[in-house]
Amino acid sequence: MTIFDLIDTGSYDNKPYCVNLRGTNGSGKSSLAKEFIKDGFEHIYVEGLKRPAFTYSKDYNTLVLGNYRTACGGCDALIKAQIVRLLKLAWMTTANIVFEGVLVSDSGKPYYYYMKELNDTLKPRKWGFAYLELSLETCYSRISKRNGGKEIKKDLVADKHRNAARYRDWQREQGDCMVLSLDAEQSINLVFEELMMKLYKFK
């Protein structure tokens, strides 16, 4: 399969969505993205990239940006220009789009503006952000566990936690995109159910 197999020049019966999963380290962004592809997936390559550009779920008709063959997946191995290029390619398809793994400090406002531009110039979608919300103490606990109990830099984690909330509030003030809050204290399958319910209800 290529990305062009998913492009349709007709109109949408139902608007597909594009959602950027946001949250601090340990919030579960990668785990949530993997929920879309846990029952099967196909990698899609594009010219110029050696690694898979998308991981596609036929069950959810969803393009997840990046390679989920490795533990450190998603957009972690992509530079910003590559992500922008892939988003534009994906936007022209009839598939849903999910992407995560971009640092909060680098992408809060720029990706808002870029998705808004794609929505205004290409086919309209439900688009926006889903924030995995959890307490600082839970962040510390999850990161420490992931690092094998090593000491963590709590001040850096706290800064990311504050920045996430600041970007979330700014995006809500714009009033023209989805800004969803998900309870990331619960199990990842319940977070996934909550996300799907909110995406379905958003008009």
C-alpha positions in Angstrom: 0.0 0.0 0.0 1.1 3.6 -0.7 -0.3 6.8 0.7 -1.8 7.5 -2.7 -4.1 4.5 -2.3 -5.9 6.4 0.5 -6.4 9.7 -1.5 -9.9 10.3 -2.7 -10.8 13.4 -4.8 -14.5 13.1 -3.8 -16.2 14.7 -0.8 -16.3 13.2 2.7 -19.5 11.5 4.0 -18.2 12.0 7.5 -15.3 14.3 8.4 -12.2 12.4 9.3 -10.1 13.7 12.2 -6.5 14.8 12.8 -5.5 14.7 16.4 -2.1 15.5 18.0 -1.7 13.6 21.2 -0.1 15.8 23.8 1.3 15.4 27.3 4.4 15.2 29.5 6.9 12.4 29.7 5.1 9.3 31.1 1.6 10.5 30.2 1.1 7.6 27.8 1.2 9.3 24.4 3.0 6.4 22.6 0.9 3.8 24.4 -2.3 5.6 23.3 -1.2 5.8 19.7 -0.4 2.1 19.7 -4.0 1.3 20.7 -5.0 2.2 17.2 -2.8 -0.4 15.7 -2.7 -3.2 18.3 -5.0 -5.5 16.2 -3.0 -5.2 13.0 -1.2 -2.6 10.9 0.6 -1.9 7.7 3.7 0.3 7.3 3.6 2.9 4.5 6.7 4.4 3.1 7.2 7.6 1.2 10.0 8.8 -1.0 12.9 10.3 0.8 12.5 8.4 4.1 14.2 5.1 4.9 11.9 4.3 7.8 8.1 3.9 7.6 6.4 7.3 7.3 3.0 6.0 8.6 1.7 3.0 10.5 -1.8 2.4 9.1 -4.7 0.7 10.9 -7.4 -0.6 8.5 -9.8 -1.3 11.4 -9.8 2.4 12.4 -8.9 3.8 8.9 -6.2 5.7 10.7 -2.7 6.9 9.7 -0.4 7.1 12.7 2.6 9.2 11.8 5.9 7.4 12.2 7.3 4.0 12.8 5.8 1.9 15.5 8.1 -1.1 14.9 10.5 0.3 17.5 10.0 1.1 21.2 10.8 4.7 20.5 8.3 5.3 17.8 6.0 8.0 16.4 7.6 11.3 15.4 10.7 10.9 17.6 12.9 10.0 14.6 11.4 12.7 12.3 12.5 16.3 12.0 9.9 19.1 11.9 10.1 19.6 8.1 9.4 15.9 7.6 6.4 15.9 10.0 5.0 18.9 8.1 5.4 17.1 4.8 3.7 13.9 6.1 0.8 15.8 7.6 0.1 17.5 4.3 0.2 14.1 2.5 -2.1 12.5 5.1 -4.5 15.4 5.0 -5.3 14.7 1.4 -6.5 11.2 2.2 -9.8 10.0 3.6 -8.1 8.4 6.6 -8.0 9.7 10.2 -4.6 11.1 11.4 -2.9 10.6 14.8 0.5 11.9 15.7 2.4 12.3 18.9 5.9 12.4 20.3 6.6 16.1 19.5 8.1 18.1 22.4 5.6 20.5 24.0 8.0 23.4 24.0 8.5 23.1 20.2 5.1 22.6 18.8 2.2 24.0 20.8 1.4 27.1 18.6 3.2 26.2 15.3 1.3 23.0 14.8 -2.0 24.7 15.7 -1.3 27.2 12.8 -0.2 24.5 10.4 -3.2 22.3 10.9 -5.5 25.4 10.7 -3.9 26.2 7.3 -4.3 22.7 6.0 -8.0 22.7 7.1 -8.6 26.0 5.4 -6.8 25.2 2.1 -7.5 21.5 1.7 -10.5 19.4 2.7 -12.0 20.2 6.1 -11.5 17.8 9.0 -12.1 17.6 12.7 -8.7 18.7 13.9 -6.9 19.6 17.1 -5.3 18.3 20.2 -5.9 15.6 22.9 -4.1 16.2 26.2 -3.3 13.3 28.4 -3.9 14.9 31.8 -2.3 13.5 35.0 -0.8 14.7 38.2 2.9 15.7 38.7 3.3 12.9 41.2 2.0 10.3 38.7 4.4 11.8 36.1 7.3 11.4 38.5 6.4 7.9 39.4 6.0 6.7 35.8 9.2 8.3 34.6 11.1 6.9 37.6 9.8 3.4 36.9 10.6 3.7 33.2 14.2 4.8 34.1 14.7 1.9 36.3 14.4 3.9 39.5 17.1 6.5 38.6 16.7 10.0 40.0 14.8 12.3 37.7 15.0 16.0 37.1 11.7 17.0 38.7 12.1 20.7 37.8 12.2 19.9 34.1 9.2 17.6 34.3 7.3 20.3 36.2 8.2 22.8 33.5 6.8 20.5 30.8 3.7 19.9 32.9 3.1 23.7 33.2 3.8 24.3 29.5 1.3 21.6 28.4 -1.4 23.3 30.5 -0.5 26.7 29.1 -0.6 25.5 25.4 -3.9 23.7 26.1 -5.5 26.9 27.5 -4.2 29.0 24.6 -5.6 26.6 22.0 -9.0 26.6 23.7 -9.0 30.4 23.6 -8.8 30.3 19.8 -12.1 28.5 19.7 -11.8 26.8 16.3 -10.3 23.4 17.0 -10.7 20.4 19.2 -8.9 20.6 22.5 -9.8 17.4 24.4 -8.7 16.5 27.9 -8.2 12.8 28.7 -7.9 11.3 32.2 -4.4 9.7 31.8 -4.5 8.4 35.4 -6.7 5.5 34.2 -5.6 2.4 32.2 -4.6 3.1 28.6 -7.5 1.1 27.2 -9.9 3.3 29.1 -8.0 6.4 27.9 -8.5 5.1 24.3 -12.2 4.6 24.9 -12.5 8.1 26.3 -10.7 9.6 23.3 -12.8 7.7 20.7 -16.0 8.8 22.5 -14.9 12.4 22.5 -13.8 12.3 18.9 -17.2 10.8 17.9 -19.1 13.5 19.8 -17.1 16.5 18.5 -18.8 18.2 15.6 
